[in-house]
Amino acid sequence: MVVVVGKMASNVEAPESWYLALLGFAEHFRTSSPPKIRLCVHCLQAVFQFKPPQRVEARTHLQLGSVLYHHTKNSELARSHLEKAWFISQQIPQFEDVKFEAASLLSELYCQQVPNLVDSAKPLLRKAIQISQQTPYWHCRLLFQLAQLHTLEKDLVSACDLLGVGAEYARVVGSEYTRALFLLSKGMLLLMERKLGEVHPLLTLCGTIVENWQGNPIQKESLRVFFLVLQVTHYLDAGQVKSVKPCLKQLQQCIQTISTLHDDEILPSNPADLFHWLPKEHMCVLVYLVTVMHSMQAGYLEKAQKYTDKALMQLEKLKMLDSSPILSTFQVILLEHIIMCRLVTGHKATALQEISQVCQLCQQSPRLFTNHAAQLHTLLGLYCISVNCMDNAEAQFTAALRVSDLTTHQELWAFIVTNLASVYIREGNRHQELYSLLERINPDHNFPVSSHCLRAAAFYIRGLLSFFQGRYNEAKRFLRETLKMSNAEDLNRLTACSLVLLGHIFYVLGNHRESNNMVVPAMQLASKIPDMSVQLWSSALLKDLNKALGNTIDAHEAAQMHQNFSQQLLQDHIAACSLPEHNLISWTDGPPPGQFQAQNGPTTSLASLL
């Protein structure tokens, strides 16, 4: 999404006293608390009774269209006024502000209508872009707007082309700041397209421009935040959790700097520089979000929960004053990550209620649901695994694959397939489907994504399958590969899972010392994360190991730990399955249900939690 916002004051040319009076009344009613929109509209409509000159007529149509669009549901009347403003203003020389604001707002309205009129918006914007080349601010703003429209339609090639045109135009008119905004926006889309060969030189160029640009301190720091967010996202997409740490630290320092700067409204001398990327408060939430993403991948779940809580509190405050759709997007992404945290830390009931919260947010925005339906089904699939509803887990992951967009969500696709494979392994009777999936995520040959983390997880899945099939030497090879990769990038959760499974293999083979060498660090790491399932598994193994080694006291202590973990998981399991939201596990098609029937009690057992 291209989230560049333009800001520019428009000049009012109003010579007649009657016009000034009506305009003053209209503004008074518009800014009243609460706004008196009907009276505001009446005042503006009264302007036409005076047979005003063309400039006043066009501007009044724009003002009426804007008020109706932003404050009422009468989109047809708003559209009529904006179309008139656009038509009339094209016949008036030196009337750029009204002309291009009408074009911008009208194209936005076209896209909001049901059914939307995107095919009307595109030629309108193209014409406005064509005739605005002598007006740098509007030319850049309209290019951003058309690029954003193509992005929302998932036509990333056209969007990238437009951003490239914008970057070159900004260079020609001497705006290195806006050139950097165009290039960084293009870099974001190239990352979405996984065109990594083009991303590296582009980010290098952007880094040079950002460091060399001397201007408004807040604008400079916001460029640095944009640049560093792209770098951090690039590393995290590649699963390089350790390598990203220096960039993440720079990003956190940068947001601290920006929070100390004052928002001095010093208008740049170059009109092409009249843009900002995101408000300061939005940038703070974004930095919290990427910190949560990093903490999740690294397995620092308590840290992830802390930053999520901070970000969600900030979002609640912002949403009271700001209806920007990007805030809901941030909220959904944060909830998606905290839900995965809860499932790992043994808080399934809370996770389920937060899944329901995501459903409610998606019900309020069809676009949000379209963009997050696959993630929602994936989260439900993970929840189903945690409560041992394997048939429902399979149905949820299958639904997620059906609605996911493989062109821009290849990592999500690989994540879903990996988890679906784990379901088939546990079910033990889906050999054909399992082998078909494993061929598509073979970590030894043509792995479909560049993510270090997902490739390590694919080795783990191979090791898990070999363990269940009794091919222990093969399992050890896969798991050692997982350990090597997870240690290289501090993927703590994968490390803990691999260690405990290796410990289990050595225990089955009768090598109790080696098993102990694996299970003890697995338990320590799982406690640090904390990962409740690995703690349960490790404590069960430690109980049996210490009994076999004759360590009676240690065996008793491990048995007590296992009992405590079992009780915690059982209580949480019963609480989750008793919630009315548990019925979400049956939803696999269409929009998420709004109402849930209460459960009589848990419908699943803890039999296979080990």
Secondary structure, DSSP 4 states (H G I P E B T S, - for coil): ----EE----------HHHHHHHHHHHHHHTSSS--HHHHHHHHHHGGGG---HHHHHHHHHHHHHHHHHH-S-HHHHHHHHHHHHHHHTTSTT-HHHHHHHHHHHHHHHHHSSS--HHHHHHHHHHHHHT-TT-HHHHHHHHHHHHHHHHHTT-HHHHHHHHHHHHHHHHHTT-HHHHHHHHHHHHHHHHHHT-HHHHHHHHHHHHHHHHH--S-HHHHHHHHHHHHHHHHHHHHHTT-TTTTHHHHHHHHHHHHHHHHS-------SSGGG-EESS-HHHHHHHHHHHHHHHHHHHT-HHHHHHHHHHHHHHHHHHHHH---HHHHHHHHHHHHHHHHHHHHHT-HHHHHHHHHHHHHHHHH-HHHHHHHHHHHHHHHHHHHHHTT-HHHHHHHHHHHHHH--TTT-HHHHHHHHHHHHHHHHHH---HHHHHHHHHHT-TTS--SS--HHHHHHHHHHHHHHHHHTT-HHHHHHHHHHHHHHHHHTT-HHHHHHHHHHHHHHHHHTT-HHHHHHHHHHHHHHHHHTT-HHHHHHHHHHHHHHHHHTT-HHHHHHHHHHHHHHHHHHHHHHHHHHHSGGGGGGG--SSSPPS--PPPSS--S-STT--
